[in-house]
Amino acid sequence: MGWLVAPVITSIVGAILLVKVWDVVVGGPTNSFLEVARAVLFVGTWTAITTAAGMRGVDNAAKRLNGSSLLRRLRTLTSGGRP
């Protein structure tokens, strides 16, 4: 679960900070359009940070797998050889 908790908490904190900056710059939600824009900003930031953290984890896992014996066995099997 640690692989999930850290990116989610980081993305929530980042999204909240960006929304706080938005509130300071815009002056807080004053009409329905700005409230929707604020919500879209929060969700978009949360998604972007979580996706970036997840892709970083996938990249690290792929690098670990690249040199492993499992990958060599799979290449041998797919080329028609015996393991």
PDB file with SEQRES, HELIX, SHEET and CRYST1 records, atoms N, CA, C and O in Angstrom:
SEQRES   1 A   83  MET GLY TRP LEU VAL ALA PRO VAL ILE THR SER ILE VAL          
SEQRES   2 A   83  GLY ALA ILE LEU LEU VAL LYS VAL TRP ASP VAL VAL VAL          
SEQRES   3 A   83  GLY GLY PRO THR ASN SER PHE LEU GLU VAL ALA ARG ALA          
SEQRES   4 A   83  VAL LEU PHE VAL GLY THR TRP THR ALA ILE THR THR ALA          
SEQRES   5 A   83  ALA GLY MET ARG GLY VAL ASP ASN ALA ALA LYS ARG LEU          
SEQRES   6 A   83  ASN GLY SER SER LEU LEU ARG ARG LEU ARG THR LEU THR          
SEQRES   7 A   83  SER GLY GLY ARG PRO                                          
HELIX    1 AA1 GLY A    2  VAL A   26  1                                  25    
HELIX    2 AA2 SER A   32  ASN A   66  1                                  35    
HELIX    3 AA3 SER A   69  THR A   78  1                                  10    
CRYST1    1.000    1.000    1.000  90.00  90.00  90.00 P 1           1          
ATOM      1  N   MET A   1       0.805  -1.198   0.000  1.00  0.00           N  
ATOM      2  CA  MET A   1       0.000   0.000   0.000  1.00  0.00           C  
ATOM      3  C   MET A   1       0.850   1.265   0.000  1.00  0.00           C  
ATOM      4  O   MET A   1       0.349   2.341  -0.327  1.00  0.00           O  
ATOM      5  N   GLY A   2       2.116   1.156   0.357  1.00  0.00           N  
ATOM      6  CA  GLY A   2       2.971   2.326   0.390  1.00  0.00           C  
ATOM      7  C   GLY A   2       3.152   2.954  -0.968  1.00  0.00           C  
ATOM      8  O   GLY A   2       3.334   4.167  -1.076  1.00  0.00           O  
ATOM      9  N   TRP A   3       3.105   2.135  -2.018  1.00  0.00           N  
ATOM     10  CA  TRP A   3       3.258   2.659  -3.372  1.00  0.00           C  
ATOM     11  C   TRP A   3       2.064   3.520  -3.759  1.00  0.00           C  
ATOM     12  O   TRP A   3       2.172   4.338  -4.673  1.00  0.00           O  
ATOM     13  N   LEU A   4       0.927   3.357  -3.085  1.00  0.00           N  
ATOM     14  CA  LEU A   4      -0.271   4.114  -3.395  1.00  0.00           C  
ATOM     15  C   LEU A   4      -0.451   5.318  -2.478  1.00  0.00           C  
ATOM     16  O   LEU A   4      -0.900   6.375  -2.921  1.00  0.00           O  
ATOM     17  N   VAL A   5      -0.110   5.165  -1.226  1.00  0.00           N  
ATOM     18  CA  VAL A   5      -0.385   6.202  -0.230  1.00  0.00           C  
ATOM     19  C   VAL A   5       0.456   7.456  -0.467  1.00  0.00           C  
ATOM     20  O   VAL A   5      -0.079   8.565  -0.441  1.00  0.00           O  
ATOM     21  N   ALA A   6       1.741   7.304  -0.695  1.00  0.00           N  
ATOM     22  CA  ALA A   6       2.616   8.469  -0.852  1.00  0.00           C  
ATOM     23  C   ALA A   6       2.235   9.333  -2.058  1.00  0.00           C  
ATOM     24  O   ALA A   6       2.143  10.551  -1.901  1.00  0.00           O  
ATOM     25  N   PRO A   7       2.009   8.774  -3.252  1.00  0.00           N  
ATOM     26  CA  PRO A   7       1.599   9.633  -4.372  1.00  0.00           C  
ATOM     27  C   PRO A   7       0.247  10.312  -4.157  1.00  0.00           C  
ATOM     28  O   PRO A   7       0.056  11.459  -4.562  1.00  0.00           O  
ATOM     29  N   VAL A   8      -0.689   9.610  -3.523  1.00  0.00           N  
ATOM     30  CA  VAL A   8      -2.008  10.200  -3.306  1.00  0.00           C  
ATOM     31  C   VAL A   8      -1.917  11.365  -2.323  1.00  0.00           C  
ATOM     32  O   VAL A   8      -2.507  12.419  -2.557  1.00  0.00           O  
ATOM     33  N   ILE A   9      -1.189  11.183  -1.234  1.00  0.00           N  
ATOM     34  CA  ILE A   9      -1.043  12.269  -0.261  1.00  0.00           C  
ATOM     35  C   ILE A   9      -0.298  13.444  -0.885  1.00  0.00           C  
ATOM     36  O   ILE A   9      -0.682  14.595  -0.679  1.00  0.00           O  
ATOM     37  N   THR A  10       0.754  13.171  -1.639  1.00  0.00           N  
ATOM     38  CA  THR A  10       1.502  14.238  -2.305  1.00  0.00           C  
ATOM     39  C   THR A  10       0.618  14.993  -3.286  1.00  0.00           C  
ATOM     40  O   THR A  10       0.679  16.221  -3.355  1.00  0.00           O  
ATOM     41  N   SER A  11      -0.198  14.280  -4.040  1.00  0.00           N  
ATOM     42  CA  SER A  11      -1.053  14.946  -5.017  1.00  0.00           C  
ATOM     43  C   SER A  11      -2.142  15.774  -4.341  1.00  0.00           C  
ATOM     44  O   SER A  11      -2.487  16.850  -4.829  1.00  0.00           O  
ATOM     45  N   ILE A  12      -2.686  15.293  -3.229  1.00  0.00           N  
ATOM     46  CA  ILE A  12      -3.699  16.064  -2.505  1.00  0.00           C  
ATOM     47  C   ILE A  12      -3.097  17.352  -1.961  1.00  0.00           C  
ATOM     48  O   ILE A  12      -3.689  18.423  -2.088  1.00  0.00           O  
ATOM     49  N   VAL A  13      -1.918  17.245  -1.354  1.00  0.00           N  
ATOM     50  CA  VAL A  13      -1.265  18.430  -0.801  1.00  0.00           C  
ATOM     51  C   VAL A  13      -0.921  19.419  -1.917  1.00  0.00           C  
ATOM     52  O   VAL A  13      -1.143  20.620  -1.760  1.00  0.00           O  
ATOM     53  N   GLY A  14      -0.389  18.941  -3.027  1.00  0.00           N  
ATOM     54  CA  GLY A  14      -0.069  19.812  -4.152  1.00  0.00           C  
ATOM     55  C   GLY A  14      -1.301  20.499  -4.717  1.00  0.00           C  
ATOM     56  O   GLY A  14      -1.265  21.688  -5.033  1.00  0.00           O  
ATOM     57  N   ALA A  15      -2.397  19.748  -4.846  1.00  0.00           N  
ATOM     58  CA  ALA A  15      -3.633  20.326  -5.373  1.00  0.00           C  
ATOM     59  C   ALA A  15      -4.203  21.367  -4.416  1.00  0.00           C  
ATOM     60  O   ALA A  15      -4.678  22.413  -4.857  1.00  0.00           O  
ATOM     61  N   ILE A  16      -4.165  21.099  -3.124  1.00  0.00           N  
ATOM     62  CA  ILE A  16      -4.669  22.069  -2.141  1.00  0.00           C  
ATOM     63  C   ILE A  16      -3.831  23.342  -2.175  1.00  0.00           C  
ATOM     64  O   ILE A  16      -4.373  24.446  -2.124  1.00  0.00           O  
ATOM     65  N   LEU A  17      -2.501  23.190  -2.262  1.00  0.00           N  
ATOM     66  CA  LEU A  17      -1.649  24.380  -2.324  1.00  0.00           C  
ATOM     67  C   LEU A  17      -1.935  25.208  -3.583  1.00  0.00           C  
ATOM     68  O   LEU A  17      -1.990  26.436  -3.515  1.00  0.00           O  
ATOM     69  N   LEU A  18      -2.115  24.550  -4.717  1.00  0.00           N  
ATOM     70  CA  LEU A  18      -2.402  25.281  -5.942  1.00  0.00           C  
ATOM     71  C   LEU A  18      -3.757  25.980  -5.875  1.00  0.00           C  
ATOM     72  O   LEU A  18      -3.903  27.094  -6.378  1.00  0.00           O  
ATOM     73  N   VAL A  19      -4.738  25.344  -5.263  1.00  0.00           N  
ATOM     74  CA  VAL A  19      -6.049  25.975  -5.109  1.00  0.00           C  
ATOM     75  C   VAL A  19      -5.951  27.167  -4.162  1.00  0.00           C  
ATOM     76  O   VAL A  19      -6.621  28.177  -4.375  1.00  0.00           O  
ATOM     77  N   LYS A  20      -5.128  27.064  -3.119  1.00  0.00           N  
ATOM     78  CA  LYS A  20      -4.928  28.204  -2.209  1.00  0.00           C  
ATOM     79  C   LYS A  20      -4.300  29.382  -2.958  1.00  0.00           C  
ATOM     80  O   LYS A  20      -4.695  30.529  -2.749  1.00  0.00           O  
ATOM     81  N   VAL A  21      -3.326  29.104  -3.828  1.00  0.00           N  
ATOM     82  CA  VAL A  21      -2.728  30.166  -4.653  1.00  0.00           C  
ATOM     83  C   VAL A  21      -3.793  30.762  -5.567  1.00  0.00           C  
ATOM     84  O   VAL A  21      -3.856  31.980  -5.734  1.00  0.00           O  
ATOM     85  N   TRP A  22      -4.628  29.916  -6.158  1.00  0.00           N  
ATOM     86  CA  TRP A  22      -5.724  30.378  -7.003  1.00  0.00           C  
ATOM     87  C   TRP A  22      -6.641  31.327  -6.219  1.00  0.00           C  
ATOM     88  O   TRP A  22      -7.037  32.373  -6.733  1.00  0.00           O  
ATOM     89  N   ASP A  23      -6.976  30.959  -4.976  1.00  0.00           N  
ATOM     90  CA  ASP A  23      -7.854  31.793  -4.161  1.00  0.00           C  
ATOM     91  C   ASP A  23      -7.225  33.147  -3.865  1.00  0.00           C  
ATOM     92  O   ASP A  23      -7.925  34.160  -3.837  1.00  0.00           O  
ATOM     93  N   VAL A  24      -5.912  33.179  -3.643  1.00  0.00           N  
ATOM     94  CA  VAL A  24      -5.237  34.445  -3.365  1.00  0.00           C  
ATOM     95  C   VAL A  24      -5.232  35.320  -4.617  1.00  0.00           C  
ATOM     96  O   VAL A  24      -5.493  36.520  -4.533  1.00  0.00           O  
ATOM     97  N   VAL A  25      -4.941  34.736  -5.768  1.00  0.00           N  
ATOM     98  CA  VAL A  25      -4.849  35.495  -7.016  1.00  0.00           C  
ATOM     99  C   VAL A  25      -6.232  35.974  -7.460  1.00  0.00           C  
ATOM    100  O   VAL A  25      -6.407  37.145  -7.799  1.00  0.00           O  
ATOM    101  N   VAL A  26      -7.213  35.068  -7.457  1.00  0.00           N  
ATOM    102  CA  VAL A  26      -8.544  35.401  -7.955  1.00  0.00           C  
ATOM    103  C   VAL A  26      -9.382  36.069  -6.872  1.00  0.00           C  
ATOM    104  O   VAL A  26     -10.273  36.858  -7.186  1.00  0.00           O  
ATOM    105  N   GLY A  27      -9.122  35.775  -5.634  1.00  0.00           N  
ATOM    106  CA  GLY A  27      -9.894  36.357  -4.542  1.00  0.00           C  
ATOM    107  C   GLY A  27     -10.998  35.450  -4.042  1.00  0.00           C  
ATOM    108  O   GLY A  27     -11.958  35.921  -3.432  1.00  0.00           O  
ATOM    109  N   GLY A  28     -10.881  34.175  -4.289  1.00  0.00           N  
ATOM    110  CA  GLY A  28     -11.898  33.233  -3.826  1.00  0.00           C  
ATOM    111  C   GLY A  28     -13.015  33.111  -4.838  1.00  0.00           C  
ATOM    112  O   GLY A  28     -13.176  33.975  -5.700  1.00  0.00           O  
ATOM    113  N   PRO A  29     -13.788  32.045  -4.737  1.00  0.00           N  
ATOM    114  CA  PRO A  29     -14.875  31.853  -5.700  1.00  0.00           C  
ATOM    115  C   PRO A  29     -15.967  32.909  -5.500  1.00  0.00           C  
ATOM    116  O   PRO A  29     -16.508  33.053  -4.404  1.00  0.00           O  
ATOM    117  N   THR A  30     -16.280  33.639  -6.562  1.00  0.00           N  
ATOM    118  CA  THR A  30     -17.294  34.686  -6.469  1.00  0.00           C  
ATOM    119  C   THR A  30     -18.530  34.358  -7.291  1.00  0.00           C  
ATOM    120  O   THR A  30     -19.600  34.917  -7.049  1.00  0.00           O  
ATOM    121  N   ASN A  31     -18.397  33.462  -8.256  1.00  0.00           N  
ATOM    122  CA  ASN A  31     -19.574  33.046  -9.026  1.00  0.00           C  
ATOM    123  C   ASN A  31     -19.426  31.565  -9.372  1.00  0.00           C  
ATOM    124  O   ASN A  31     -18.406  30.948  -9.065  1.00  0.00           O  
ATOM    125  N   SER A  32     -20.434  31.010 -10.004  1.00  0.00           N  
ATOM    126  CA  SER A  32     -20.437  29.570 -10.263  1.00  0.00           C  
ATOM    127  C   SER A  32     -19.348  29.166 -11.251  1.00  0.00           C  
ATOM    128  O   SER A  32     -18.799  28.070 -11.143  1.00  0.00           O  
ATOM    129  N   PHE A  33     -19.024  30.034 -12.216  1.00  0.00           N  
ATOM    130  CA  PHE A  33     -17.971  29.706 -13.173  1.00  0.00           C  
ATOM    131  C   PHE A  33     -16.626  29.548 -12.461  1.00  0.00           C  
ATOM    132  O   PHE A  33     -15.892  28.598 -12.736  1.00  0.00           O  
ATOM    133  N   LEU A  34     -16.298  30.458 -11.555  1.00  0.00           N  
ATOM    134  CA  LEU A  34     -15.027  30.375 -10.839  1.00  0.00           C  
ATOM    135  C   LEU A  34     -15.003  29.184  -9.874  1.00  0.00           C  
ATOM    136  O   LEU A  34     -13.943  28.605  -9.634  1.00  0.00           O  
ATOM    137  N   GLU A  35     -16.141  28.823  -9.332  1.00  0.00           N  
ATOM    138  CA  GLU A  35     -16.196  27.640  -8.474  1.00  0.00           C  
ATOM    139  C   GLU A  35     -15.921  26.374  -9.282  1.00  0.00           C  
ATOM    140  O   GLU A  35     -15.212  25.481  -8.816  1.00  0.00           O  
ATOM    141  N   VAL A  36     -16.478  26.293 -10.489  1.00  0.00           N  
ATOM    142  CA  VAL A  36     -16.236  25.143 -11.359  1.00  0.00           C  
ATOM    143  C   VAL A  36     -14.773  25.124 -11.792  1.00  0.00           C  
ATOM    144  O   VAL A  36     -14.142  24.068 -11.806  1.00  0.00           O  
ATOM    145  N   ALA A  37     -14.233  26.289 -12.146  1.00  0.00           N  
ATOM    146  CA  ALA A  37     -12.826  26.366 -12.554  1.00  0.00           C  
ATOM    147  C   ALA A  37     -11.911  25.941 -11.415  1.00  0.00           C  
ATOM    148  O   ALA A  37     -10.897  25.284 -11.648  1.00  0.00           O  
ATOM    149  N   ARG A  38     -12.254  26.306 -10.202  1.00  0.00           N  
ATOM    150  CA  ARG A  38     -11.469  25.912  -9.019  1.00  0.00           C  
ATOM    151  C   ARG A  38     -11.494  24.396  -8.839  1.00  0.00           C  
ATOM    152  O   ARG A  38     -10.464  23.783  -8.557  1.00  0.00           O  
ATOM    153  N   ALA A  39     -12.668  23.795  -9.001  1.00  0.00           N  
ATOM    154  CA  ALA A  39     -12.791  22.340  -8.872  1.00  0.00           C  
ATOM    155  C   ALA A  39     -12.015  21.621  -9.974  1.00  0.00           C  
ATOM    156  O   ALA A  39     -11.358  20.611  -9.719  1.00  0.00           O  
ATOM    157  N   VAL A  40     -12.092  22.138 -11.189  1.00  0.00           N  
ATOM    158  CA  VAL A  40     -11.354  21.541 -12.310  1.00  0.00           C  
ATOM    159  C   VAL A  40      -9.858  21.655 -12.067  1.00  0.00           C  
ATOM    160  O   VAL A  40      -9.112  20.718 -12.350  1.00  0.00           O  
ATOM    161  N   LEU A  41      -9.415  22.788 -11.546  1.00  0.00           N  
ATOM    162  CA  LEU A  41      -8.001  22.972 -11.222  1.00  0.00           C  
ATOM    163  C   LEU A  41      -7.536  21.961 -10.177  1.00  0.00           C  
ATOM    164  O   LEU A  41      -6.455  21.386 -10.303  1.00  0.00           O  
ATOM    165  N   PHE A  42      -8.351  21.744  -9.149  1.00  0.00           N  
ATOM    166  CA  PHE A  42      -8.001  20.788  -8.104  1.00  0.00           C  
ATOM    167  C   PHE A  42      -7.893  19.373  -8.666  1.00  0.00           C  
ATOM    168  O   PHE A  42      -6.899  18.685  -8.434  1.00  0.00           O  
ATOM    169  N   VAL A  43      -8.904  18.941  -9.395  1.00  0.00           N  
ATOM    170  CA  VAL A  43      -8.917  17.571  -9.933  1.00  0.00           C  
ATOM    171  C   VAL A  43      -7.802  17.383 -10.956  1.00  0.00           C  
ATOM    172  O   VAL A  43      -7.143  16.343 -10.969  1.00  0.00           O  
ATOM    173  N   GLY A  44      -7.586  18.370 -11.806  1.00  0.00           N  
ATOM    174  CA  GLY A  44      -6.529  18.272 -12.809  1.00  0.00           C  
ATOM    175  C   GLY A  44      -5.144  18.184 -12.189  1.00  0.00           C  
ATOM    176  O   GLY A  44      -4.304  17.399 -12.627  1.00  0.00           O  
ATOM    177  N   THR A  45      -4.917  18.996 -11.166  1.00  0.00           N  
ATOM    178  CA  THR A  45      -3.621  18.955 -10.474  1.00  0.00           C  
ATOM    179  C   THR A  45      -3.434  17.623  -9.775  1.00  0.00           C  
ATOM    180  O   THR A  45      -2.361  17.024  -9.857  1.00  0.00           O  
ATOM    181  N   TRP A  46      -4.458  17.154  -9.092  1.00  0.00           N  
ATOM    182  CA  TRP A  46      -4.390  15.881  -8.384  1.00  0.00           C  
ATOM    183  C   TRP A  46      -4.086  14.757  -9.373  1.00  0.00           C  
ATOM    184  O   TRP A  46      -3.238  13.908  -9.099  1.00  0.00           O  
ATOM    185  N   THR A  47      -4.753  14.743 -10.496  1.00  0.00           N  
ATOM    186  CA  THR A  47      -4.536  13.703 -11.502  1.00  0.00           C  
ATOM    187  C   THR A  47      -3.134  13.772 -12.097  1.00  0.00           C  
ATOM    188  O   THR A  47      -2.482  12.743 -12.274  1.00  0.00           O  
ATOM    189  N   ALA A  48      -2.673  14.968 -12.403  1.00  0.00           N  
ATOM    190  CA  ALA A  48      -1.347  15.122 -13.019  1.00  0.00           C  
ATOM    191  C   ALA A  48      -0.235  14.664 -12.083  1.00  0.00           C  
ATOM    192  O   ALA A  48       0.696  13.985 -12.518  1.00  0.00           O  
ATOM    193  N   ILE A  49      -0.317  15.021 -10.822  1.00  0.00           N  
ATOM    194  CA  ILE A  49       0.729  14.626  -9.867  1.00  0.00           C  
ATOM    195  C   ILE A  49       0.693  13.122  -9.631  1.00  0.00           C  
ATOM    196  O   ILE A  49       1.742  12.479  -9.582  1.00  0.00           O  
ATOM    197  N   THR A  50      -0.497  12.556  -9.486  1.00  0.00           N  
ATOM    198  CA  THR A  50      -0.610  11.113  -9.260  1.00  0.00           C  
ATOM    199  C   THR A  50      -0.115  10.333 -10.473  1.00  0.00           C  
ATOM    200  O   THR A  50       0.569   9.322 -10.315  1.00  0.00           O  
ATOM    201  N   THR A  51      -0.446  10.782 -11.674  1.00  0.00           N  
ATOM    202  CA  THR A  51      -0.002  10.113 -12.893  1.00  0.00           C  
ATOM    203  C   THR A  51       1.512  10.174 -13.028  1.00  0.00           C  
ATOM    204  O   THR A  51       2.147   9.177 -13.372  1.00  0.00           O  
ATOM    205  N   ALA A  52       2.094  11.337 -12.760  1.00  0.00           N  
ATOM    206  CA  ALA A  52       3.551  11.468 -12.859  1.00  0.00           C  
ATOM    207  C   ALA A  52       4.251  10.557 -11.864  1.00  0.00           C  
ATOM    208  O   ALA A  52       5.249   9.921 -12.203  1.00  0.00           O  
ATOM    209  N   ALA A  53       3.740  10.484 -10.642  1.00  0.00           N  
ATOM    210  CA  ALA A  53       4.342   9.605  -9.641  1.00  0.00           C  
ATOM    211  C   ALA A  53       4.184   8.139 -10.029  1.00  0.00           C  
ATOM    212  O   ALA A  53       5.104   7.343  -9.841  1.00  0.00           O  
ATOM    213  N   GLY A  54       3.028   7.782 -10.565  1.00  0.00           N  
ATOM    214  CA  GLY A  54       2.804   6.405 -10.991  1.00  0.00           C  
ATOM    215  C   GLY A  54       3.691   6.008 -12.150  1.00  0.00           C  
ATOM    216  O   GLY A  54       4.218   4.896 -12.172  1.00  0.00           O  
ATOM    217  N   MET A  55       3.864   6.897 -13.112  1.00  0.00           N  
ATOM    218  CA  MET A  55       4.723   6.595 -14.253  1.00  0.00           C  
ATOM    219  C   MET A  55       6.185   6.492 -13.821  1.00  0.00           C  
ATOM    220  O   MET A  55       6.947   5.711 -14.390  1.00  0.00           O  
ATOM    221  N   ARG A  56       6.572   7.262 -12.836  1.00  0.00           N  
ATOM    222  CA  ARG A  56       7.934   7.155 -12.316  1.00  0.00           C  
ATOM    223  C   ARG A  56       8.142   5.762 -11.699  1.00  0.00           C  
ATOM    224  O   ARG A  56       9.201   5.157 -11.867  1.00  0.00           O  
ATOM    225  N   GLY A  57       7.131   5.263 -10.991  1.00  0.00           N  
ATOM    226  CA  GLY A  57       7.216   3.927 -10.422  1.00  0.00           C  
ATOM    227  C   GLY A  57       7.262   2.841 -11.480  1.00  0.00           C  
ATOM    228  O   GLY A  57       8.001   1.867 -11.338  1.00  0.00           O  
ATOM    229  N   VAL A  58       6.484   2.998 -12.533  1.00  0.00           N  
ATOM    230  CA  VAL A  58       6.491   2.020 -13.626  1.00  0.00           C  
ATOM    231  C   VAL A  58       7.845   2.030 -14.323  1.00  0.00           C  
ATOM    232  O   VAL A  58       8.369   0.974 -14.675  1.00  0.00           O  
ATOM    233  N   ASP A  59       8.408   3.206 -14.523  1.00  0.00           N  
ATOM    234  CA  ASP A  59       9.715   3.320 -15.162  1.00  0.00           C  
ATOM    235  C   ASP A  59      10.790   2.622 -14.328  1.00  0.00           C  
ATOM    236  O   ASP A  59      11.639   1.917 -14.873  1.00  0.00           O  
ATOM    237  N   ASN A  60      10.753   2.817 -13.014  1.00  0.00           N  
ATOM    238  CA  ASN A  60      11.729   2.145 -12.144  1.00  0.00           C  
ATOM    239  C   ASN A  60      11.560   0.628 -12.175  1.00  0.00           C  
ATOM    240  O   ASN A  60      12.548  -0.107 -12.191  1.00  0.00           O  
ATOM    241  N   ALA A  61      10.320   0.160 -12.185  1.00  0.00           N  
ATOM    242  CA  ALA A  61      10.085  -1.280 -12.251  1.00  0.00           C  
ATOM    243  C   ALA A  61      10.565  -1.853 -13.589  1.00  0.00           C  
ATOM    244  O   ALA A  61      11.118  -2.952 -13.629  1.00  0.00           O  
ATOM    245  N   ALA A  62      10.358  -1.122 -14.671  1.00  0.00           N  
ATOM    246  CA  ALA A  62      10.813  -1.589 -15.985  1.00  0.00           C  
ATOM    247  C   ALA A  62      12.333  -1.646 -16.052  1.00  0.00           C  
ATOM    248  O   ALA A  62      12.894  -2.557 -16.661  1.00  0.00           O  
ATOM    249  N   LYS A  63      12.998  -0.689 -15.435  1.00  0.00           N  
ATOM    250  CA  LYS A  63      14.466  -0.710 -15.415  1.00  0.00           C  
ATOM    251  C   LYS A  63      14.986  -1.895 -14.622  1.00  0.00           C  
ATOM    252  O   LYS A  63      15.983  -2.506 -15.004  1.00  0.00           O  
ATOM    253  N   ARG A  64      14.316  -2.232 -13.510  1.00  0.00           N  
ATOM    254  CA  ARG A  64      14.735  -3.398 -12.722  1.00  0.00           C  
ATOM    255  C   ARG A  64      14.497  -4.687 -13.495  1.00  0.00           C  
ATOM    256  O   ARG A  64      15.298  -5.619 -13.416  1.00  0.00           O  
ATOM    257  N   LEU A  65      13.394  -4.743 -14.246  1.00  0.00           N  
ATOM    258  CA  LEU A  65      13.059  -5.942 -14.998  1.00  0.00           C  
ATOM    259  C   LEU A  65      13.967  -6.122 -16.206  1.00  0.00           C  
ATOM    260  O   LEU A  65      14.211  -7.254 -16.623  1.00  0.00           O  
ATOM    261  N   ASN A  66      14.465  -5.048 -16.769  1.00  0.00           N  
ATOM    262  CA  ASN A  66      15.241  -5.097 -18.000  1.00  0.00           C  
ATOM    263  C   ASN A  66      16.466  -6.008 -17.889  1.00  0.00           C  
ATOM    264  O   ASN A  66      16.766  -6.730 -18.840  1.00  0.00           O  
ATOM    265  N   GLY A  67      17.169  -5.999 -16.785  1.00  0.00           N  
ATOM    266  CA  GLY A  67      18.367  -6.815 -16.652  1.00  0.00           C  
ATOM    267  C   GLY A  67      18.140  -8.138 -15.950  1.00  0.00           C  
ATOM    268  O   GLY A  67      19.100  -8.850 -15.656  1.00  0.00           O  
ATOM    269  N   SER A  68      16.910  -8.477 -15.679  1.00  0.00           N  
ATOM    270  CA  SER A  68      16.646  -9.673 -14.876  1.00  0.00           C  
ATOM    271  C   SER A  68      16.733 -10.952 -15.710  1.00  0.00           C  
ATOM    272  O   SER A  68      16.672 -10.926 -16.939  1.00  0.00           O  
ATOM    273  N   SER A  69      16.876 -12.049 -15.009  1.00  0.00           N  
ATOM    274  CA  SER A  69      16.944 -13.349 -15.678  1.00  0.00           C  
ATOM    275  C   SER A  69      15.590 -13.728 -16.275  1.00  0.00           C  
ATOM    276  O   SER A  69      15.535 -14.479 -17.249  1.00  0.00           O  
ATOM    277  N   LEU A  70      14.510 -13.226 -15.709  1.00  0.00           N  
ATOM    278  CA  LEU A  70      13.187 -13.500 -16.253  1.00  0.00           C  
ATOM    279  C   LEU A  70      13.072 -12.970 -17.679  1.00  0.00           C  
ATOM    280  O   LEU A  70      12.538 -13.646 -18.558  1.00  0.00           O  
ATOM    281  N   LEU A  71      13.572 -11.768 -17.902  1.00  0.00           N  
ATOM    282  CA  LEU A  71      13.514 -11.189 -19.240  1.00  0.00           C  
ATOM    283  C   LEU A  71      14.353 -11.999 -20.223  1.00  0.00           C  
ATOM    284  O   LEU A  71      13.945 -12.193 -21.368  1.00  0.00           O  
ATOM    285  N   ARG A  72      15.508 -12.468 -19.795  1.00  0.00           N  
ATOM    286  CA  ARG A  72      16.335 -13.296 -20.683  1.00  0.00           C  
ATOM    287  C   ARG A  72      15.624 -14.599 -21.027  1.00  0.00           C  
ATOM    288  O   ARG A  72      15.691 -15.059 -22.166  1.00  0.00           O  
ATOM    289  N   ARG A  73      14.943 -15.196 -20.050  1.00  0.00           N  
ATOM    290  CA  ARG A  73      14.198 -16.428 -20.319  1.00  0.00           C  
ATOM    291  C   ARG A  73      13.057 -16.178 -21.301  1.00  0.00           C  
ATOM    292  O   ARG A  73      12.823 -16.976 -22.209  1.00  0.00           O  
ATOM    293  N   LEU A  74      12.350 -15.068 -21.114  1.00  0.00           N  
ATOM    294  CA  LEU A  74      11.253 -14.751 -22.028  1.00  0.00           C  
ATOM    295  C   LEU A  74      11.760 -14.528 -23.445  1.00  0.00           C  
ATOM    296  O   LEU A  74      11.119 -14.961 -24.403  1.00  0.00           O  
ATOM    297  N   ARG A  75      12.885 -13.868 -23.593  1.00  0.00           N  
ATOM    298  CA  ARG A  75      13.443 -13.667 -24.925  1.00  0.00           C  
ATOM    299  C   ARG A  75      13.846 -14.992 -25.558  1.00  0.00           C  
ATOM    300  O   ARG A  75      13.662 -15.190 -26.759  1.00  0.00           O  
ATOM    301  N   THR A  76      14.389 -15.893 -24.760  1.00  0.00           N  
ATOM    302  CA  THR A  76      14.786 -17.205 -25.275  1.00  0.00           C  
ATOM    303  C   THR A  76      13.548 -17.980 -25.730  1.00  0.00           C  
ATOM    304  O   THR A  76      13.546 -18.591 -26.799  1.00  0.00           O  
ATOM    305  N   LEU A  77      12.495 -17.950 -24.906  1.00  0.00           N  
ATOM    306  CA  LEU A  77      11.289 -18.681 -25.253  1.00  0.00           C  
ATOM    307  C   LEU A  77      10.595 -18.097 -26.492  1.00  0.00           C  
ATOM    308  O   LEU A  77      10.092 -18.847 -27.329  1.00  0.00           O  
ATOM    309  N   THR A  78      10.567 -16.783 -26.611  1.00  0.00           N  
ATOM    310  CA  THR A  78       9.889 -16.189 -27.764  1.00  0.00           C  
ATOM    311  C   THR A  78      10.700 -16.343 -29.047  1.00  0.00           C  
ATOM    312  O   THR A  78      10.138 -16.251 -30.138  1.00  0.00           O  
ATOM    313  N   SER A  79      11.984 -16.570 -28.943  1.00  0.00           N  
ATOM    314  CA  SER A  79      12.789 -16.754 -30.163  1.00  0.00           C  
ATOM    315  C   SER A  79      12.790 -18.214 -30.605  1.00  0.00           C  
ATOM    316  O   SER A  79      13.384 -18.535 -31.634  1.00  0.00           O  
ATOM    317  N   GLY A  80      12.147 -19.101 -29.863  1.00  0.00           N  
ATOM    318  CA  GLY A  80      12.045 -20.498 -30.258  1.00  0.00           C  
ATOM    319  C   GLY A  80      13.087 -21.397 -29.627  1.00  0.00           C  
ATOM    320  O   GLY A  80      13.115 -22.593 -29.917  1.00  0.00           O  
ATOM    321  N   GLY A  81      13.937 -20.867 -28.784  1.00  0.00           N  
ATOM    322  CA  GLY A  81      14.955 -21.659 -28.124  1.00  0.00           C  
ATOM    323  C   GLY A  81      14.444 -22.306 -26.856  1.00  0.00           C  
ATOM    324  O   GLY A  81      13.292 -22.122 -26.465  1.00  0.00           O  
ATOM    325  N   ARG A  82      15.302 -23.054 -26.233  1.00  0.00           N  
ATOM    326  CA  ARG A  82      14.943 -23.697 -24.958  1.00  0.00           C  
ATOM    327  C   ARG A  82      15.588 -22.881 -23.836  1.00  0.00           C  
ATOM    328  O   ARG A  82      16.691 -22.358 -23.996  1.00  0.00           O  
ATOM    329  N   PRO A  83      14.898 -22.778 -22.707  1.00  0.00           N  
ATOM    330  CA  PRO A  83      15.450 -22.001 -21.582  1.00  0.00           C  
ATOM    331  C   PRO A  83      16.677 -22.606 -20.951  1.00  0.00           C  
ATOM    332  O   PRO A  83      17.224 -22.045 -20.003  1.00  0.00           O  
TER     333      PRO A  83                                                      
END                                                                             
